[in-house]
Amino acid sequence: MGAPIPVLGYRSRTDAVMALRAQGKSYAEIAEMIGVDRRRVAQLVHMGKRAKRKYGVDLHVSDKIASQLLPHAAERKVDLPTLALRILQATAEGGLIDAVLDDR
């Protein structure tokens, strides 16, 4: 696999496709936006879903939480699952879990 190809301000075409799909865009709309055919969009969606599965975590958040997180995801030009993963990683790597939860 080659290096990521940045597009529309996203780190890669896969990130762009996944974010645009999360916004409700069709394959045809995405294809036109990023300059590829619909078949390539379908391949990128498949790759994006496969990448998500490799983490072995399936997070479900309420609509309320999702609506609070979506502006932060959009600001960073990532989809909601990517933002959630980044938050988890930063919290764990920074040793901040106890500080964030404050449940002791």
Secondary structure, DSSP 8 states (H G I E B T S, - for coil): ------BTTBSSHHHHHHHHHHTT--HHHHHHHHTS-HHHHHHHHHHHHHHHHTT-------HHHHHHHHHHHHHTT--HHHHHHHHHHHHHHTT-HHHHH---
